[in-house]
Amino acid sequence: MSLVSVAGAKKERTLLSVGVTSTLLGLAFSVGGASAISRSLTLAGLVVLILGLHRFGRSGPDAPHQRGRKQTAGRRKVRGPKPSDD
């Protein structure tokens, strides 16, 4: 995994966190009766959340983890009886 993708993933996670937080705050303010503030905060939070989800999805899959061994393509070798030399 390159340094660029790590920094990019951190930005997307930050966008997701800000979007969720502002959406929840907007919903909480709507219960309290502050309608103008709650509408703006909820709408802005949803827009930021959608933007963060889009960018996070476009960043692609994570690189596979390497644990000291060469990883195969998901298949294990099956050991069966050795063929006879008949």
C-alpha positions as CSV (number, residue, x, y, z in Angstrom):
1,M,0.0,0.0,0.0
2,S,1.5,3.3,-1.0
3,L,1.7,6.4,1.1
4,V,-0.6,8.2,-1.2
5,S,-3.5,5.8,-0.7
6,V,-3.1,5.8,3.1
7,A,-3.3,9.6,3.1
8,G,-6.3,9.5,0.7
9,A,-8.1,6.9,2.8
10,K,-7.6,9.1,5.9
11,K,-9.3,12.0,4.0
12,E,-12.3,9.9,3.1
13,R,-12.7,8.6,6.6
14,T,-12.5,12.2,7.9
15,L,-15.3,13.2,5.4
16,L,-17.4,10.2,6.6
17,S,-16.9,11.2,10.2
18,V,-17.8,14.8,9.6
19,G,-20.8,13.9,7.5
20,V,-22.2,11.5,10.1
21,T,-21.6,13.9,13.0
22,S,-23.2,16.9,11.4
23,T,-26.2,14.8,10.2
24,L,-26.7,13.5,13.7
25,L,-26.4,17.0,15.2
26,G,-28.9,18.3,12.7
27,L,-31.4,15.6,13.7
28,A,-30.8,16.3,17.4
29,F,-31.4,20.1,16.8
30,S,-34.6,19.3,15.0
31,V,-35.9,17.6,18.1
32,G,-35.1,20.7,20.1
33,G,-37.0,23.0,17.8
34,A,-34.3,24.9,15.9
35,S,-35.6,24.2,12.5
36,A,-33.5,26.5,10.3
37,I,-30.2,25.4,11.8
38,S,-31.3,21.7,11.9
39,R,-32.3,21.7,8.2
40,S,-29.1,23.3,7.1
41,L,-26.9,21.1,9.3
42,T,-28.7,17.9,8.3
43,L,-28.6,18.7,4.6
44,A,-24.9,19.7,4.7
45,G,-24.1,16.5,6.6
46,L,-25.9,14.3,4.1
47,V,-24.1,16.0,1.2
48,V,-20.7,15.5,2.9
49,L,-21.6,11.9,3.8
50,I,-22.5,11.1,0.2
51,L,-19.3,12.8,-1.0
52,G,-17.2,10.8,1.5
53,L,-18.9,7.5,0.5
54,H,-18.3,8.2,-3.2
55,R,-14.7,9.0,-2.7
56,F,-14.1,6.1,-0.4
57,G,-15.7,3.7,-2.9
58,R,-13.6,5.2,-5.7
59,S,-10.4,4.7,-3.8
60,G,-10.4,1.0,-4.7
61,P,-9.8,-2.2,-2.7
62,D,-7.1,-2.4,-0.1
63,A,-3.8,-4.1,-0.9
64,P,-3.6,-7.7,0.4
65,H,-1.7,-8.1,3.6
66,Q,1.6,-9.9,3.4
67,R,2.6,-12.0,6.5
68,G,6.0,-13.2,5.5
69,R,4.8,-15.9,3.2
70,K,3.9,-15.8,-0.4
71,Q,0.2,-15.8,-0.6
72,T,-1.6,-17.9,-3.2
73,A,-4.6,-16.8,-5.2
74,G,-7.0,-18.2,-2.6
75,R,-6.4,-21.9,-3.3
76,R,-4.7,-24.4,-1.1
77,K,-2.9,-27.4,-2.5
78,V,-4.7,-30.6,-1.8
79,R,-2.4,-33.4,-0.9
80,G,-3.6,-36.7,-2.1
81,P,-2.0,-40.1,-2.7
82,K,1.1,-40.1,-4.8
83,P,0.7,-41.6,-8.3
84,S,2.2,-45.0,-8.6
85,D,4.9,-45.8,-11.2
86,D,3.2,-48.8,-12.6
